[in-house]
Amino acid sequence: MEAGLRARLDRIFNRHGDGRAVCVAADHGYMSDVTPNVIHLRSVMDAIIQGGIDAILLSPGQAYRLAARFKGREAPALIVRADWMNMPRLGTANVSNSAPQRVLLHQKVITAEQAVSLGASAITIYLFLGTNDHVEATGIDTCARFVNECRRVGLPCIIEPLAYGGQVTGANIVEILTLGARMGAELGADALKIPYTGDVESFQNLCHVAGVPVLVLGGARSDTERDALELFAEAQQAGASGCLMGRNVTKSPNPQQLVEQLCSIAHKNWTVERALRTEVWEHIRLKANPVKCTGCQLCLTACVSKHDAGEYGTHAARLRIETGANPGQHKVLFCTLCRKCLDVCPTNALRWHPGTGAVELEIEKCTACDKCVDICPTRVIKHSPEGIGLATGRELNWYPVVCDLCAGEPECTRVCPTGAIFIAERKEVA
């Protein structure tokens, strides 16, 4: 059965040959309240399939009814939820609790053989840690039985460790999830579906401890699409092999677009900023909406952090904020790519960067004449804090520091909470 198990895993993780998978969980309909994403599941599924999803997690009943969506080589893989639990109706998730429960219950609903007959490429099951000994022991028994069933039929088993119950606190939840990851792997899981631990370092350790592919789940609906994308990007940076997001996608106003963005991060290694643009721009420029600027200076501190490790304050930032004419108004000033500094440079030490289109300093040609600093209309070209020795033997007491657009992914636009500074396409580069 090893060949069948490997083929099914590849159907999920190797559709693009990179060992990564973007999956959507749409199995909430028999565990929580009836919500629009459950009622309109067919149209949601059509949208996420159009977006290029790699796999979809469904309940057994929906897997049976929507089987046609998984036929053909270009169709996504099917993952079947093999168990049921009532945790969402214990007042712990974003549901209305139409029939609230008091005791955590966990029940098997389908066998591995039945899942294979539905066309499943894998099943998922829960493993609860943090409630009590009985719940944990029952979960271990259920997981072990499922793993054995799956081995007999060559079906991958994805275990989902969750930290839930009175033993879980803010201080130990990361350790519980990390323990759950290792327990799942020791039980024989072929992959894990697990919540993000909150930071790259701890999740990197979790992925290392697991030793099997890790799919990060999205949890409750994020406030913005960016939040969901950044969670996934951080998890992938830490070593995750993909995501298995639910409400963030199925409740999105544009699930197709969100799936496309997740896939671009997973399979094209795009940054969140580039994924949010939903289109490729060869060259970019900065733009501002002064009405939205609150003067918080996050853009300045982000600029310093990006370029000057160990520096503090905002004095070395390559952009500025000025107070406007009226109280509460602010102006964001940055390099507008006006080329005046290029034109005035007597040695042609400044040029357009051939890759990004930003202003670039060829420091060997620089004489520190100060002309570029003087002519900059926004006064964002600054003196370097220290001098430099050149390969020719010359020494400069200072050199001009210019905005390099962070190699095409400006940090200032990423951190701005109001969208006061953003990027736009630069269509022409002289």
C-alpha positions in Angstrom: 0.0 0.0 0.0 3.0 2.3 0.2 2.8 3.3 -3.5 -0.8 4.2 -3.1 -0.1 6.3 0.0 2.7 8.1 -1.7 0.6 8.8 -4.8 -2.2 10.3 -2.6 0.2 12.5 -0.7 1.7 13.7 -3.9 -1.8 14.6 -5.1 -2.0 17.0 -2.2 1.6 18.3 -1.8 3.2 17.9 -5.2 0.8 19.3 -7.7 3.4 22.0 -8.4 6.5 19.8 -7.6 7.5 22.0 -4.6 6.2 19.9 -1.7 3.7 22.6 -0.7 -0.1 22.6 -0.6 -2.8 25.3 -0.2 -5.9 23.6 1.1 -9.3 24.9 2.3 -11.3 23.4 5.1 -15.0 23.4 4.3 -16.1 20.8 6.8 -17.8 23.1 9.4 -21.4 22.3 8.5 -21.9 19.4 10.9 -19.9 20.7 13.8 -21.0 24.3 14.2 -24.0 26.5 13.3 -25.5 26.9 9.8 -23.7 29.9 8.2 -23.7 31.4 4.7 -20.4 29.7 3.8 -22.1 26.3 4.6 -25.3 27.0 2.8 -23.6 28.3 -0.4 -20.8 25.7 -0.3 -21.2 24.8 -4.0 -20.5 28.3 -5.2 -17.7 28.8 -2.7 -16.1 25.6 -3.9 -16.4 26.6 -7.5 -14.6 29.9 -6.7 -11.7 28.3 -4.8 -11.2 25.6 -7.5 -11.1 28.4 -10.0 -8.4 30.1 -7.8 -6.2 27.0 -8.1 -6.7 25.3 -4.7 -4.6 22.1 -4.2 -7.0 20.3 -1.8 -10.4 20.7 -0.1 -11.4 19.2 3.2 -15.1 18.2 3.4 -17.5 16.3 5.6 -18.4 12.8 4.4 -21.8 13.8 3.2 -20.6 16.8 1.2 -17.7 14.7 -0.2 -20.4 12.3 -1.6 -22.6 15.1 -3.0 -19.8 17.2 -4.5 -17.7 14.3 -5.9 -17.9 15.6 -9.4 -15.7 18.6 -8.4 -12.7 16.2 -7.8 -12.7 14.3 -11.1 -9.8 14.8 -13.6 -6.1 15.5 -13.4 -6.6 19.3 -12.9 -9.1 18.9 -10.1 -8.1 19.4 -6.5 -7.5 16.6 -4.1 -10.2 15.6 -1.6 -9.6 15.4 2.1 -12.4 13.9 4.2 -13.1 14.8 7.8 -13.3 11.4 9.5 -14.5 12.5 12.9 -16.9 14.9 14.6 -16.5 17.1 17.7 -18.7 19.7 19.4 -16.0 22.2 20.5 -17.4 25.1 18.5 -20.6 24.8 20.4 -18.9 25.0 23.8 -18.6 28.8 23.3 -15.1 28.8 22.0 -15.5 29.8 18.4 -17.2 32.4 16.2 -20.6 30.6 16.1 -23.9 31.6 17.6 -24.3 28.5 19.7 -27.8 27.6 18.7 -27.5 24.3 20.6 -24.8 24.9 23.2 -23.0 22.0 24.8 -21.1 21.6 28.1 -18.9 18.6 27.7 -16.3 18.1 25.0 -17.3 15.1 22.9 -15.3 13.5 20.0 -16.8 10.8 17.7 -15.6 8.7 14.7 -18.0 9.0 11.8 -16.3 7.2 8.9 -13.8 4.5 8.3 -10.6 4.7 6.1 -12.1 2.3 3.6 -15.3 4.4 3.3 -13.1 7.5 2.8 -11.2 5.8 -0.1 -14.6 4.8 -1.7 -15.4 8.6 -1.7 -12.2 9.3 -3.6 -10.3 10.8 -0.7 -6.6 11.5 -1.0 -6.4 11.8 2.9 -8.5 12.0 6.0 -8.2 14.4 9.0 -8.9 13.6 12.6 -8.6 15.7 15.8 -6.3 15.1 18.8 -7.4 17.2 21.9 -4.8 18.1 24.5 -5.5 20.1 27.7 -9.0 19.0 28.8 -8.6 15.9 30.9 -7.0 12.4 30.9 -10.1 10.7 29.5 -10.4 13.0 26.5 -6.7 12.7 25.8 -6.7 8.9 26.1 -9.8 8.6 23.9 -8.1 10.8 21.3 -5.0 8.7 21.3 -7.0 5.5 20.8 -9.0 7.1 18.0 -5.9 8.4 16.2 -4.0 5.1 16.6 -7.0 3.2 15.1 -7.3 5.5 12.2 -3.6 5.4 11.4 -3.8 1.6 11.3 -6.9 1.6 9.1 -5.2 4.1 6.8 -2.1 2.0 6.5 -4.2 -1.0 5.4 -5.7 0.9 2.4 -2.8 3.3 1.6 -4.6 6.4 2.7 -2.7 9.3 4.3 -3.8 10.3 7.8 -3.6 14.0 8.8 -3.8 14.5 12.6 -5.0 17.8 13.9 -3.7 18.5 17.4 -5.7 21.2 19.3 -4.9 22.8 22.6 -8.3 23.1 24.4 -9.5 22.9 28.0 -8.9 24.0 31.5 -5.2 23.0 31.4 -4.4 25.4 28.6 -3.2 28.8 29.4 -1.5 31.6 27.4 1.8 30.5 29.0 1.8 26.9 27.9 -0.2 26.7 24.7 2.9 26.8 22.5 4.4 23.9 24.4 1.1 22.0 24.2 0.9 22.4 20.5 4.5 21.4 20.1 3.9 18.3 22.2 0.8 17.6 20.1 2.8 17.8 16.9 5.3 15.3 18.2 2.5 13.0 19.5 0.8 13.0 16.2 4.0 12.1 14.4 4.7 9.3 16.9 1.2 7.9 16.3 2.0 7.7 12.6 0.5 10.8 11.1 1.6 11.4 7.5 1.0 15.2 8.0 -0.3 17.6 10.6 -2.9 20.3 10.6 -2.2 22.6 13.5 -2.7 26.2 14.6 0.0 28.9 14.3 2.0 29.4 17.5 2.2 33.2 17.0 5.8 33.7 15.9 8.3 32.3 13.5 10.8 30.9 16.0 8.3 28.8 18.0 6.6 27.5 14.9 9.9 26.6 13.3 10.6 24.5 16.4 7.2 22.9 16.1 7.8 22.0 12.5 11.3 20.6 13.4 9.8 18.6 16.2 7.1 17.2 14.0 9.3 15.8 11.3 6.3 15.4 8.9 4.6 18.0 6.6 2.8 20.7 8.6 -0.3 22.5 7.4 -1.1 25.6 9.3 -4.7 26.3 10.0 -6.3 29.7 9.9 -8.4 29.6 13.0 -11.3 32.1 13.5 -12.0 34.6 10.7 -9.2 37.2 10.5 -10.0 40.9 10.6 -8.5 41.4 7.1 -7.3 39.4 4.2 -3.8 40.6 4.9 -3.8 39.1 8.3 -4.6 35.6 6.8 -1.8 36.0 4.2 0.7 37.2 6.7 -0.1 34.3 9.0 0.6 31.9 6.2 3.7 33.7 5.0 5.2 33.5 8.5 4.3 29.9 8.9 5.8 29.0 5.6 9.0 30.9 6.5 9.1 28.8 9.7 8.9 25.6 7.7 5.2 24.8 7.1 4.5 22.8 4.0 1.2 24.7 3.4 -2.0 25.7 4.9 -5.5 24.3 5.5 -7.6 27.4 6.1 -11.3 27.4 6.6 -13.4 30.5 7.5 -10.8 32.9 6.3 -11.4 31.6 2.7 -15.0 30.4 2.8 -16.2 33.6 4.4 -14.1 35.9 2.3 -16.0 38.3 0.0 -13.7 37.0 -2.8 -12.6 33.5 -2.1 -11.1 32.9 -5.5 -8.8 35.9 -5.2 -7.7 34.9 -1.7 -6.9 31.4 -2.9 -4.9 32.9 -5.8 -2.9 35.0 -3.3 -2.3 32.1 -1.0 -1.1 30.0 -3.9 1.2 32.7 -5.1 2.9 32.8 -1.7 3.1 29.0 -1.6 4.1 28.2 -5.1 5.8 31.4 -6.4 7.4 32.5 -3.2 5.8 35.9 -3.5 5.7 38.3 -0.6 2.4 39.3 1.0 2.7 42.7 -0.6 3.1 41.3 -4.1 0.3 38.8 -3.5 -2.1 41.5 -2.5 -1.4 43.4 -5.7 -2.8 40.3 -7.6 -0.8 41.5 -10.6 2.9 41.7 -11.6 4.5 45.1 -11.9 8.0 45.2 -13.3 8.7 48.6 -11.7 6.9 50.4 -8.8 6.8 53.8 -7.2 5.6 55.2 -3.9 2.5 57.2 -3.6 0.7 58.9 -0.7 -2.8 59.8 0.5 -2.0 62.6 3.0 -5.6 62.6 4.3 -5.0 59.1 5.8 -1.7 59.9 7.5 -1.9 60.1 11.3 1.7 61.0 11.8 2.4 57.7 13.7 5.8 57.4 12.0 5.7 53.6 11.7 6.9 54.0 8.1 10.0 55.8 9.3 10.9 53.2 12.0 10.2 50.4 9.5 12.6 52.0 7.0 15.4 52.3 9.6 14.8 48.8 10.8 15.0 47.5 7.2 18.2 49.2 6.3 20.1 50.0 9.4 20.3 47.0 11.8 20.9 48.2 15.3 19.8 51.8 14.7 17.1 53.4 16.8 14.9 56.4 16.1 13.8 57.8 12.8 16.7 60.2 11.9 18.2 57.7 9.4 14.9 57.0 7.6 14.8 57.6 3.8 11.4 59.3 4.0 10.0 62.1 6.1 6.7 63.2 7.7 5.9 66.9 7.9 3.1 68.6 9.8 0.5 70.0 7.5 -1.1 73.4 7.3 -3.9 72.5 9.7 -3.8 70.7 13.0 -3.9 66.9 12.6 -2.7 67.1 9.0 0.5 65.4 7.9 2.5 65.1 4.7 4.4 62.0 3.7 7.6 62.9 1.8 9.6 60.3 -0.1 11.6 59.7 -3.3 9.3 60.6 -6.2 11.8 59.2 -8.8 11.9 62.7 -10.4 15.5 62.0 -11.7 16.8 65.5 -10.7 19.5 63.9 -8.6 20.6 61.8 -11.6 20.7 64.9 -13.9 22.7 67.0 -11.5 25.3 64.4 -10.6 28.6 65.4 -12.3 30.1 61.9 -12.3 27.0 59.8 -13.2 27.3 58.1 -9.8 23.5 57.9 -9.6 21.4 55.8 -12.0 18.2 53.8 -12.3 18.7 50.4 -10.8 18.4 48.0 -13.8 16.2 45.6 -11.8 14.0 47.6 -9.6 14.0 51.0 -11.3 14.9 52.8 -8.0 17.7 55.3 -7.7 21.0 53.5 -7.2 24.4 54.8 -6.1 27.5 53.6 -7.8 29.7 54.6 -4.9 33.0 54.2 -6.8 32.0 57.2 -8.9 30.8 59.4 -6.1 32.8 62.5 -5.0 30.4 63.5 -2.2 29.8 66.8 -3.9 26.5 67.3 -2.2 24.6 68.3 -5.3 22.1 65.5 -5.1 21.3 66.3 -1.5 20.8 70.0 -2.3 18.5 69.5 -5.3 16.2 66.8 -3.8 12.8 68.4 -3.7 11.5 66.2 -0.9 14.9 66.4 1.0 15.0 62.6 1.6 18.5 62.1 0.2 20.7 62.2 3.3 24.4 62.1 4.3 25.5 58.7 5.5 26.3 58.6 9.2 29.9 57.3 8.5 32.4 57.5 5.8 33.7 54.7 3.6 37.0 53.6 2.0 36.8 52.7 -1.7 38.7 50.0 -3.6 40.6 52.6 -5.5 42.1 53.9 -2.3 40.0 57.0 -2.1 38.0 57.8 1.1 34.7 59.5 1.4 33.7 61.3 4.6 30.1 60.6 3.7 28.0 59.4 0.8 24.4 60.0 -0.2 21.8 57.6 1.2 19.0 57.1 -1.3 15.7 55.1 -1.2 16.2 51.7 -2.9 12.4 50.8 -2.7 13.5 47.9 -0.5 14.4 45.9 -3.6 10.8 46.2 -4.9 9.0 45.5 -1.6 8.9 48.8 0.3 8.7 48.2 4.0 7.0 51.5 4.7 3.9 50.5 2.7 3.7 47.2 4.4 3.5 48.6 8.0 1.3 51.7 7.3 -1.9 51.0 9.2 -4.1 53.4 7.3 -2.8 53.1 3.7 -1.4 56.6 3.7 1.6 55.4 1.8 1.2 52.8 -0.9 2.8 51.5 -4.1 1.7 52.0 -7.7 2.9 50.8 -11.0 5.7 52.8 -12.6 5.1 52.3 -16.3 8.1 54.1 -17.7 11.7 54.1 -16.7 14.0 56.4 -18.6 
